[in-house]
Amino acid sequence: MISLKELLENHENENIEFKESFIKLSKDFWPTYSAFANTAGGYIVLGIAEPVPYQYEVSGVKNHKKLLDDLFNTAANKDKVNHNQLNKNNIEIFEDDGKVVISIYIAELPVNQKPLYLNKNISNTYIRKNTGDYLATEEEIRRFMRNASDNIDGELLDGYTIEDLDIESILAFKNIVHLRKPEGRYLAMDNSEFLKSMGLFRIDRNDGRKWKLTLAGLLFLGTEEAILSRIPHFHLDYLNKRGNNARWSDRVSSGDLNYQNLNIFKFYSIVLNKLFLTIREPFELDKKAIRKSSAELEIIIREALVNMLVHADYLDSETAIRAEVHDFFYTFTNPGTMKIPQEQFFVGGHSEPRNNTLITFFKKMGASEKEGGGGREIFTITQNNRFRIPELDVTLKRNFLKIWLAAPEDSYPDFSEKTRTVFLYIKENYSVKMKEIEKNTKISYHFVRKALQELLDLDLIEMTGKGKATKYTWKPSKIERFAAVESIKNAIMKN
């Protein structure tokens, strides 16, 4: 839990909500309760007044024991809320000059249990946006429901046949599977038999045991016309922006006459090859980039591309599925929130794919063999190569993954040579004083001070202590800290 002092010092944090409550809960308590549970969790603090915006004073809670009894009773009432997120371990009671303040931590619900709504009406679902609680839109509620489902892409489609699949894609897919497992005699099968054996068509036991095309099968090998008839907003995009971030030098996109019937299989095959070529070609600023074995880099790029395609929410119409190449990094964006905690993605060992049927097709091609291991490989290889740590931004609407192929000090091209030197010195020595930096880098006080301020502004280092005891410390990312803790846990368990 967090102390009252820390709560007040972080009053502008979007995951902390202060509410003045003397005798009973204010009406806006439960919308905040819903919003925190549906978004990223947070603290509701009772007994804090806000006479002036962003200025807080302790007002206190009257008869706090009765208020807590009412709180627990209401939270357990299914007519009020559909999930009880309260427990005594998440409640802290503080006293300040005889006044009682109550801090309540509302944990985020697991993806498969969202949304938390009020008054037995799913329309009363709230989400947190910045420091406010807002009713979720119909599309946001639909996202919650899709996120809670395990196998949307396994839907059996009425009115679709093998005629709705691209023959060129079928034959290419068949050849790949044959080369991986010749004893399967897949080339000897007719196309219909092969597609059934791969799971693109399945028996509908609720409709006279008819063979029907799965939604995953349509997305994977379908013609453009057939895919758009089921998902009108379906769109895949690849852009190479290296050397000119304002424009692109190469593009693969749905609807382009150069790439007809661009289903998931074709997009993956074409784009993977293009991504590999960008790894082998020299960077514009190659002298600063740490170049390692292209085979290792190909692994992480392939994992990222597969991850983007198998975890996308293809029924979401608001976010594009896009892979981009930039000078020192690659980005992969797909609609649909991640179904595991962000940090867990890079640690591995646990997988909850959104599209369970689609992922089996990639496994049969040998493109996704390690269950829950893709994120771990991305993190491990980038760390071993001393690249800047990958970045992952997850919202209800989309996942955004950025993979750097350059060292942290080289990923900021605007750094002066002096700032770069100071940055490296702190990184290598972890925690140092200004005098140490001046002495060992032979950079003057003026330029060291300027470099430190630049690094502090970018949140790459942190300052601790006061006066002569002030130190500047390398600041590991949240992902690095989580990975370190998991590593210690695993070491303890092995012993």
C-alpha positions, -999 to 999 in steps of 0.1 A, spaced: 0 0 0 10 36 -3 13 62 25 -9 92 30 21 115 23 28 97 -10 -9 99 -20 -10 137 -14 24 142 -31 11 124 -62 -23 141 -63 -20 147 -100 -16 110 -108 -46 98 -129 -48 66 -108 -55 85 -75 -89 100 -69 -97 122 -38 -132 124 -25 -146 144 4 -167 121 25 -180 131 59 -207 105 68 -216 86 36 -200 79 2 -204 105 -24 -225 95 -55 -194 95 -77 -176 68 -57 -191 39 -76 -183 53 -111 -147 57 -101 -148 22 -86 -160 9 -120 -135 30 -140 -104 19 -120 -114 -18 -121 -119 -16 -159 -88 4 -167 -55 1 -147 -66 1 -110 -61 30 -86 -66 46 -52 -98 62 -40 -90 84 -10 -119 94 13 -117 124 36 -97 148 14 -113 181 3 -104 201 -28 -113 237 -21 -92 249 -50 -83 227 -80 -53 206 -73 -50 219 -38 -60 194 -11 -66 195 26 -77 168 51 -114 171 59 -117 136 75 -144 109 75 -170 108 102 -180 74 117 -156 56 94 -164 21 108 -200 24 97 -190 39 63 -167 9 57 -194 -16 67 -217 1 42 -190 1 16 -183 -37 19 -220 -45 20 -227 -25 -12 -197 -39 -30 -210 -74 -23 -245 -66 -36 -248 -79 -71 -277 -55 -77 -252 -27 -73 -220 -40 -89 -213 -73 -108 -178 -78 -93 -166 -72 -58 -131 -57 -59 -128 -49 -22 -109 -67 5 -96 -56 39 -59 -59 27 -65 -31 2 -78 -6 27 -56 17 48 -69 40 75 -48 71 84 -52 97 112 -41 132 106 -45 157 135 -75 136 148 -91 133 114 -96 100 97 -86 94 60 -94 61 42 -73 49 13 -90 22 -8 -71 4 -36 -92 -8 -64 -74 -35 -84 -78 -39 -121 -100 -68 -131 -85 -96 -152 -94 -92 -189 -117 -122 -189 -139 -107 -161 -143 -71 -175 -163 -50 -176 -173 -41 -141 -207 -23 -143 -233 -8 -120 -270 -14 -112 -272 -46 -133 -269 -26 -165 -238 -31 -187 -244 4 -201 -233 17 -167 -197 7 -175 -171 33 -167 -135 37 -178 -107 60 -167 -94 87 -191 -67 109 -176 -82 120 -143 -119 115 -152 -144 87 -151 -164 83 -183 -192 60 -194 -179 35 -219 -191 38 -255 -210 9 -271 -178 0 -291 -157 0 -259 -182 -23 -242 -181 -46 -272 -143 -46 -269 -146 -57 -233 -169 -86 -244 -146 -97 -272 -116 -95 -248 -134 -119 -225 -139 -145 -252 -113 -172 -258 -118 -181 -295 -137 -155 -315 -118 -164 -347 -131 -200 -344 -166 -188 -355 -181 -210 -382 -193 -190 -411 -225 -197 -430 -224 -192 -468 -186 -194 -473 -169 -221 -493 -134 -229 -506 -143 -206 -535 -139 -177 -511 -102 -186 -506 -73 -175 -527 -59 -205 -546 -24 -190 -548 -23 -187 -510 -37 -222 -505 -9 -238 -527 19 -217 -510 6 -226 -475 4 -263 -485 40 -263 -498 53 -247 -466 36 -273 -445 48 -301 -468 84 -290 -465 82 -290 -427 66 -324 -425 69 -344 -458 56 -376 -441 22 -359 -438 18 -364 -476 0 -330 -478 8 -325 -515 -11 -357 -523 -43 -343 -507 -68 -323 -527 -72 -287 -515 -104 -293 -496 -90 -323 -477 -58 -303 -469 -77 -273 -455 -99 -295 -433 -68 -313 -419 -53 -278 -411 -84 -267 -393 -95 -240 -417 -128 -258 -421 -145 -275 -391 -176 -295 -386 -206 -276 -373 -223 -301 -349 -252 -278 -344 -261 -277 -381 -262 -313 -394 -224 -318 -391 -217 -296 -421 -182 -285 -429 -179 -247 -425 -151 -222 -430 -138 -206 -398 -133 -169 -394 -96 -175 -389 -95 -195 -422 -112 -167 -441 -87 -141 -427 -57 -163 -433 -63 -175 -469 -94 -156 -481 -98 -135 -512 -101 -97 -506 -137 -97 -517 -147 -125 -493 -128 -110 -463 -143 -76 -468 -178 -91 -471 -174 -103 -435 -151 -76 -421 -155 -44 -442 -128 -25 -423 -101 -52 -427 -68 -35 -435 -31 -46 -433 -3 -21 -438 35 -21 -439 56 11 -444 93 15 -447 101 50 -434 138 46 -430 157 77 -439 126 98 -443 100 96 -415 76 120 -432 71 96 -462 77 60 -470 100 44 -495 81 10 -497 46 0 -488 25 -32 -487 -12 -23 -482 -46 -38 -485 -64 -26 -516 -31 -21 -535 -33 -35 -570 3 -47 -567 -8 -70 -538 -42 -85 -547 -60 -107 -522 -37 -96 -494 -49 -119 -467 -29 -126 -435 -8 -154 -450 2 -133 -480 9 -102 -459 31 -122 -435 50 -138 -463 57 -106 -482 63 -83 -453 86 -108 -434 109 -109 -464 109 -71 -466 116 -67 -429 146 -92 -432 160 -71 -460 159 -40 -439 179 -57 -412 206 -67 -437 208 -33 -454 231 -7 -437 216 18 -414 219 55 -424 238 61 -392 254 27 -391 286 38 -373 266 44 -341 243 13 -344 255 -19 -327 252 -45 -354 250 -81 -345 241 -114 -362 213 -108 -386 199 -142 -376 192 -131 -341 176 -99 -353 154 -118 -377 141 -139 -348 128 -109 -329 113 -92 -360 95 -124 -370 82 -128 -334 69 -92 -334 52 -96 -367 35 -129 -357 25 -114 -324 9 -84 -342 -11 -107 -364 -23 -134 -340 -32 -110 -312 -51 -85 -333 -88 -79 -327 -100 -81 -363 -135 -71 -354 -123 -37 -341 -128 -10 -368 -108 19 -352 -72 8 -351 -50 -2 -381 -28 -33 -382 5 -18 -392 42 -26 -392 67 3 -397 104 5 -403 123 36 -390 160 44 -388 167 27 -355 135 10 -346 105 -10 -358 69 -5 -347 41 -30 -347 5 -19 -340 -27 -39 -337 -62 -34 -324 -72 -52 -292 -57 -50 -257 -32 -75 -245 -48 -103 -225 -18 -107 -201 0 -80 -180 24 -60 -201 54 -70 -181 45 -106 -183 48 -104 -221 86 -99 -219 91 -125 -192 72 -152 -210 59 -185 -198 22 -175 -201 2 -170 -232 -35 -160 -238 -37 -155 -276 -68 -137 -288 -71 -159 -319 -65 -195 -309 -74 -209 -343 -52 -184 -363 -22 -192 -341 -24 -229 -350 -19 -220 -387 13 -201 -378 25 -230 -357 20 -254 -386 43 -231 -407 69 -231 -380 64 -193 -375 52 -196 -339 65 -226 -320 72 -214 -285 40 -209 -264 42 -176 -247 79 -172 -256 79 -146 -283 80 -116 -260 108 -132 -239 129 -138 -270 124 -102 -281 135 -89 -246 164 -114 -242 180 -108 -276 177 -70 -274 192 -71 -239 220 -94 -249 228 -71 -278 228 -41 -255 200 -25 -275 176 0 -260 148 -19 -241 117 -26 -262 87 -4 -255 51 -17 -251 21 6 -248 -12 -12 -242 -47 5 -240 -82 -9 -243 -81 -1 -281 -46 -12 -292 -11 -27 -286 19 -7 -297 53 -24 -297 85 -6 -305 117 -26 -310 151 -8 -310 181 -21 -329 205 5 -314 221 11 -280 203 36 -257 229 62 -262 227 59 -300 189 60 -301 189 98 -293 205 113 -324 202 148 -311 226 140 -282 258 160 -282 290 141 -278 293 154 -243 258 144 -233 264 109 -248 296 106 -228 279 116 -195 250 92 -203 274 63 -209 294 70 -178 263 70 -155 250 39 -173 283 20 -167 288 31 -131 251 31 -121 252 59 -94 277 87 -94 282 123 -81 288 153 -104 324 156 -93 331 120 -104 316 127 -138 337 159 -143 369 142 -131 366 109 -151 351 123 -183 371 155 -183 340 175 -192 336 209 -176 310 216 -149 289 237 -172 285 210 -199 281 182 -173 253 201 -156 236 208 -190 239 171 -199 225 159 -166 195 182 -170 188 168 -205 190 133 -192 167 141 -162 142 157 -186 141 125 -207 136 105 -175 168 84 -183 184 91 -149 171 101 -115 186 124 -89 188 114 -52 202 131 -21 209 168 -15 238 191 -17 272 174 -17 254 140 -13 235 144 -46 239 114 -69 227 107 -104 215 72 -110 208 51 -141 171 45 -142 161 10 -154 128 7 -172 97 -8 -156 102 -38 -178 139 -42 -167 129 -40 -130 101 -66 -135 125 -89 -154 151 -86 -126 125 -95 -99 113 -125 -119 149 -136 -124 155 -135 -86 122 -154 -80 132 -181 -105 167 -185 -89 152 -189 -54 127 -215 -67 155 -235 -83 175 -235 -51 
